[in-house]
Amino acid sequence: MIHNSIRIVDNLAEITSHHDRHVLEKSLLKTLNELFPTQDLRLFRVREQSDGHELSLLAFCVNSVIVSTDDNPKLLSGDSEISSAINRAIETGDVELSNTEKGDWNVVYPAFDSHGDIFAVLLISTDTLPSASDQRLVYGILRVYSNYLALIEKTQKDKLTGLYNRETLDNEITKILVRQSDHLEEEVSSPNDSRRRTYAIKYWLGVIDIDHFKSINDNYGHLYGDEVIILVARLMTSGVIRDDDLVYRYGGEEFVVVLKAPNESDATHTFERIRKMIAEYDFPQLKQVTTSIGFVEISHQQSPSDVIGEADEALYFAKQNGRNQVQSYRQLVADGHIHPVSKLAHGDVELF
């Protein structure tokens, strides 16, 4: 009993030693797999939709191999009983068990956020029916995970808007650059494998700036300026982008959006939706607020500052050429409107 208690404490300490959400999810599944050896562990994010719940796979463990996925594929299982058990767990807020034809068990545990809403579900497939004490232990570990995740997110959020803050942006860009570099190496090593090229995800970063924001502050006061910033933040997160895309408060009246799109045309379309939604919103007193957007693909750059520097160049062009528009860094360079950004201009060393 003492040995088991020490093991549980050690595993909880392992879970709470990470500050990256993806690593935290892998650590959670590693802990559960060590405490309760299973055939299959899957952790899903739960999103509320107008027509029901949408599930996205966050991490999974099969045969003790643990993977955290950024692709967020939908629940692909054709097993309707698993889907039904997950839906029941979400609706009732209780642990749900279902027995398979082979005599195995699928156990679904809901995970609650600080507001008491279900934000994730854990699916455990096992050949042994879990005891009541085992169920309570898993539920308790999920509570530790949920509470710690809430603490991490609190330190990563901007106090005014609730968006991710600037400090978290560099880490996210660095992870994407490393990931895209790995994809490139795979393509070079396997040039004839079209599947690698097909499934490689493209990431795009857009810097979004509120037009004429200084005049808003000067004419209406800083408190109203803050209200405009909050409204713009809410508009960007109110369905104009997907839940797994990221919005950051970059500073002042600037925001950064990191999104996934298969090509530049789709990325342009998404940034245009953002621009259009903000421009068409009826702001109190002001009536209209517009934004300028410059964006670039996160792919070949050496550092986060290089990525942001290129998007900034496209933003600057948009601001100098009429505002209320979206500009692509790659297209501007290709058309000769701007010169490629020098890596030294946005690096750690400034020569002038």
FIDORO-414914 format. One line per 2 residues: number of its first residue (from 0); for each residue x, y, z of C-alpha. Coordinates in Angstrom, 3 decimals, decimal comma, m for minus. Layout:
BEGIN
NUM	X:Y:Z; ...
This chain:
BEGIN
0	0,000:0,000:0,000; 2,825:2,393:0,921
2	4,647:1,421:m2,276; 1,553:2,199:m4,371
4	1,085:5,549:m2,613; 4,692:6,566:m3,300
6	4,292:5,532:m6,914; 1,152:7,646:m7,272
8	2,815:10,675:m5,671; 5,837:10,290:m7,945
10	3,604:10,161:m11,001; 1,643:13,234:m9,914
12	4,930:15,066:m9,402; 5,900:14,062:m12,946
14	2,639:15,430:m14,379; 3,013:18,799:m12,653
16	6,668:19,238:m13,659; 5,801:20,274:m17,217
18	4,634:23,640:m18,518; 3,980:22,685:m22,132
20	0,447:21,462:m22,712; 1,424:18,770:m25,221
22	4,095:17,376:m22,886; 1,619:17,554:m20,010
24	m0,887:15,455:m21,947; 1,751:12,832:m22,736
26	2,816:12,763:m19,093; m0,809:12,265:m18,042
28	m1,210:9,231:m20,303; 2,181:7,878:m19,247
30	1,101:8,057:m15,605; m2,241:6,371:m16,254
32	m0,624:3,662:m18,368; 1,891:2,871:m15,635
34	m0,759:2,727:m12,914; m3,324:0,857:m15,015
36	m1,696:m1,079:m17,890; m4,234:m0,889:m20,725
38	m4,660:m1,728:m24,367; m5,559:1,787:m25,454
40	m5,678:5,274:m23,903; m7,097:8,268:m25,736
42	m7,546:11,847:m24,539; m10,014:14,018:m26,465
44	m10,749:17,703:m26,334; m14,485:18,468:m26,176
46	m15,882:21,507:m27,957; m19,463:22,677:m27,822
48	m21,061:23,018:m31,252; m24,524:24,179:m32,277
50	m25,305:20,654:m33,447; m23,696:18,818:m30,522
52	m20,180:18,018:m29,338; m17,026:17,912:m31,432
54	m14,166:15,660:m30,349; m10,521:16,238:m31,274
56	m7,765:13,810:m30,372; m5,141:15,414:m28,120
58	m2,980:12,398:m27,272; m3,124:8,609:m27,364
60	m1,255:5,625:m25,988; m1,197:2,224:m27,679
62	1,070:m0,592:m26,474; 2,805:1,888:m24,131
64	3,751:4,169:m27,051; 2,482:7,685:m26,339
66	1,866:10,337:m28,976; 0,650:13,912:m28,592
68	m0,889:15,116:m31,814; m1,107:18,637:m33,196
70	m3,259:17,511:m36,087; m6,338:17,127:m33,880
72	m8,017:14,459:m36,019; m11,649:13,745:m35,319
74	m12,660:10,550:m33,558; m12,151:8,085:m36,389
76	m13,401:4,971:m34,622; m16,335:3,330:m36,336
78	m17,435:1,825:m33,026; m20,813:3,413:m32,354
80	m20,815:2,055:m28,789; m17,667:4,016:m27,959
82	m19,193:7,162:m29,418; m22,392:6,560:m27,455
84	m20,444:6,037:m24,219; m18,511:9,273:m24,778
86	m21,716:11,200:m25,461; m23,338:9,756:m22,327
88	m20,318:10,746:m20,229; m20,505:14,299:m21,583
90	m24,258:14,543:m21,015; m24,300:13,012:m17,515
92	m20,897:14,180:m16,266; m20,289:10,678:m14,891
94	m17,941:7,797:m15,687; m19,437:5,567:m18,392
96	m18,604:1,906:m18,989; m19,407:m0,218:m22,023
98	m18,633:m3,869:m22,657; m17,370:m5,051:m26,058
100	m18,282:m8,262:m27,858; m14,816:m9,603:m26,993
102	m15,447:m9,059:m23,293; m13,197:m5,996:m23,023
104	m14,229:m2,716:m21,416; m14,293:0,854:m22,664
106	m14,304:3,320:m19,779; m14,944:7,032:m20,383
108	m13,982:9,665:m17,806; m15,074:13,307:m18,190
110	m12,601:16,063:m17,240; m13,947:19,350:m15,883
112	m12,449:22,836:m16,146; m12,510:25,506:m13,424
114	m16,036:26,536:m14,482; m17,396:23,018:m14,077
116	m17,681:22,458:m17,828; m16,405:19,304:m19,518
118	m13,427:20,268:m21,693; m11,962:16,791:m22,270
120	m12,762:13,094:m22,001; m10,434:10,191:m21,345
122	m11,145:6,840:m23,020; m9,533:3,739:m21,516
124	m9,852:0,386:m23,262; m8,980:m2,509:m20,972
126	m9,675:m6,210:m20,534; m10,322:m5,761:m16,810
128	m13,329:m4,043:m15,286; m11,924:m1,204:m13,140
130	m12,840:m1,254:m9,472; m14,603:1,655:m7,811
132	m11,358:2,715:m6,129; m9,517:2,600:m9,464
134	m12,191:4,803:m11,018; m11,892:7,318:m8,175
136	m8,107:7,372:m8,577; m8,307:8,041:m12,328
138	m10,901:10,732:m11,684; m8,613:12,301:m9,066
140	m5,632:12,301:m11,439; m7,782:13,994:m14,070
142	m8,666:16,676:m11,528; m4,962:17,284:m10,856
144	m4,409:17,537:m14,615; m7,328:19,960:m15,049
146	m6,325:22,186:m12,130; m2,681:22,318:m13,191
148	m3,651:23,044:m16,791; m5,777:25,958:m15,564
150	m2,779:27,352:m13,648; m0,538:27,064:m16,710
152	m3,085:28,802:m18,926; m3,514:31,593:m16,377
154	0,186:32,463:m16,608; 0,011:32,354:m20,405
156	m2,983:34,661:m20,828; m3,139:38,426:m21,266
158	m5,085:39,950:m18,369; m7,048:42,439:m20,486
160	m8,227:40,183:m23,316; m7,790:36,632:m22,046
162	m5,749:35,855:m25,179; m2,362:34,164:m25,065
164	0,350:36,647:m24,181; 3,531:37,546:m26,035
166	5,739:35,384:m23,818; 4,094:32,208:m25,109
168	4,363:33,196:m28,774; 8,106:32,602:m29,207
170	7,811:29,082:m27,790; 4,962:28,246:m30,169
172	6,821:29,574:m33,226; 9,979:27,694:m32,228
174	8,050:24,423:m31,949; 6,510:24,959:m35,384
176	9,880:25,784:m36,972; 11,383:22,593:m35,524
178	8,378:20,573:m36,670; 8,487:22,029:m40,198
180	12,241:21,414:m40,379; 11,622:17,772:m39,511
182	8,993:17,541:m42,281; 11,466:19,037:m44,757
184	14,144:16,525:m43,789; 11,639:13,693:m44,265
186	10,780:14,960:m47,739; 14,454:15,215:m48,705
188	15,198:11,720:m47,388; 12,095:10,263:m49,057
190	11,503:12,382:m52,193; 9,274:9,773:m53,798
192	6,965:9,383:m50,823; 4,063:11,645:m51,813
194	2,220:10,841:m48,580; 4,744:12,819:m46,540
196	4,242:15,905:m48,680; 0,479:15,509:m48,680
198	0,122:15,317:m44,900; 2,652:18,030:m44,004
200	0,761:20,826:m42,272; 1,464:24,446:m43,166
202	1,386:27,128:m40,486; 0,841:30,832:m41,079
204	1,462:33,803:m38,813; m0,401:37,072:m39,212
206	0,289:40,325:m37,371; m2,941:42,293:m36,971
208	m2,890:45,990:m36,117; m5,888:48,220:m35,298
210	m5,867:51,173:m37,688; m5,661:54,712:m36,279
212	m5,687:53,410:m32,712; m3,810:56,442:m31,348
214	m6,618:58,726:m32,480; m9,130:56,435:m30,733
216	m7,231:56,845:m27,472; m6,798:60,578:m27,999
218	m10,452:61,240:m28,834; m12,231:58,756:m26,572
220	m9,747:57,987:m23,792; m7,640:54,968:m22,898
222	m10,482:53,145:m21,136; m12,515:53,172:m24,318
224	m9,381:52,157:m26,232; m9,142:49,114:m23,964
226	m12,786:48,300:m24,747; m12,005:48,380:m28,462
228	m9,074:45,994:m27,905; m11,335:43,624:m25,939
230	m14,048:43,720:m28,635; m11,526:43,026:m31,413
232	m10,125:40,108:m29,394; m13,625:38,673:m28,933
234	m14,442:39,033:m32,608; m11,335:37,094:m33,583
236	m12,192:34,240:m31,224; m15,948:34,139:m31,883
238	m15,848:31,587:m34,662; m13,937:33,400:m37,396
240	m11,020:30,989:m36,850; m10,930:27,381:m35,683
242	m10,538:26,491:m32,033; m7,127:24,918:m32,585
244	m5,744:28,087:m34,191; m4,098:30,500:m31,760
246	m4,656:34,203:m31,082; m2,146:36,297:m29,132
248	m2,147:39,802:m27,689; 1,208:40,927:m29,034
250	1,247:44,322:m27,373; m0,758:47,545:m27,450
252	m3,188:47,372:m30,360; m1,361:44,509:m32,084
254	m2,419:40,875:m32,217; m0,868:37,767:m33,711
256	m2,804:34,838:m35,167; m1,136:31,481:m35,831
258	m3,269:29,228:m37,995; m3,105:26,115:m40,120
260	m3,989:26,188:m43,807; m3,019:23,915:m46,719
262	m1,899:26,810:m48,936; m1,489:30,578:m49,109
264	m4,860:31,089:m50,770; m6,689:29,485:m47,843
266	m4,586:31,446:m45,349; m5,400:34,688:m47,169
268	m9,088:33,792:m47,078; m8,973:33,248:m43,307
270	m7,175:36,523:m42,632; m9,625:38,298:m44,941
272	m12,511:36,883:m42,895; m10,920:38,341:m39,762
274	m10,440:41,742:m41,401; m13,957:41,791:m42,826
276	m15,654:40,723:m39,590; m13,959:43,506:m37,640
278	m14,622:46,128:m40,330; m18,333:45,228:m40,491
280	m18,863:45,266:m36,707; m20,800:48,255:m35,350
282	m18,535:49,611:m32,607; m20,253:51,917:m30,076
284	m19,539:55,611:m30,820; m16,924:54,776:m33,464
286	m19,247:52,811:m35,733; m16,305:51,276:m37,603
288	m12,856:50,012:m36,637; m10,569:48,575:m39,287
290	m7,403:46,494:m39,137; m4,364:45,942:m41,304
292	m2,867:42,463:m41,556; 0,478:41,175:m42,765
294	1,128:37,435:m42,818; 3,792:34,883:m43,715
296	4,227:31,122:m43,749; 6,197:29,712:m40,801
298	8,631:27,456:m42,624; 12,171:28,419:m43,606
300	13,011:31,076:m41,013; 15,826:30,708:m38,504
302	14,056:32,124:m35,450; 10,735:33,494:m34,154
304	12,023:37,052:m34,636; 12,595:36,306:m38,334
306	9,009:35,067:m38,718; 7,526:38,090:m36,965
308	9,884:40,406:m38,854; 8,618:39,168:m42,220
310	4,976:39,461:m41,190; 5,738:42,960:m39,856
312	7,125:44,004:m43,243; 3,890:42,918:m44,919
314	1,889:44,735:m42,217; 3,934:47,913:m42,723
316	3,195:47,793:m46,456; m0,531:47,409:m45,721
318	m0,473:50,381:m43,325; 1,397:52,565:m45,839
320	m0,872:51,662:m48,747; m4,392:52,353:m47,563
322	m4,874:50,234:m44,418; m7,859:47,893:m43,908
324	m6,255:45,186:m46,042; m4,399:41,848:m45,916
326	m0,938:41,494:m47,415; 1,218:38,396:m47,925
328	4,959:38,776:m47,350; 5,811:36,175:m50,002
330	3,591:37,825:m52,614; 4,946:41,298:m51,870
332	8,526:40,052:m52,313; 7,594:38,177:m55,500
334	5,952:41,316:m56,934; 8,971:43,463:m56,043
336	7,028:45,694:m53,654; 9,357:44,934:m50,752
338	12,824:43,464:m50,363; 13,439:40,246:m48,388
340	13,925:40,935:m44,701; 17,534:40,740:m43,532
342	17,957:38,128:m40,823; 20,181:40,556:m38,920
344	17,463:43,201:m38,880; 15,340:41,217:m36,470
346	17,965:39,132:m34,710; 19,661:39,555:m31,405
348	22,413:41,786:m32,835; 21,604:45,228:m34,213
350	24,385:46,783:m36,288; 22,848:50,270:m36,525
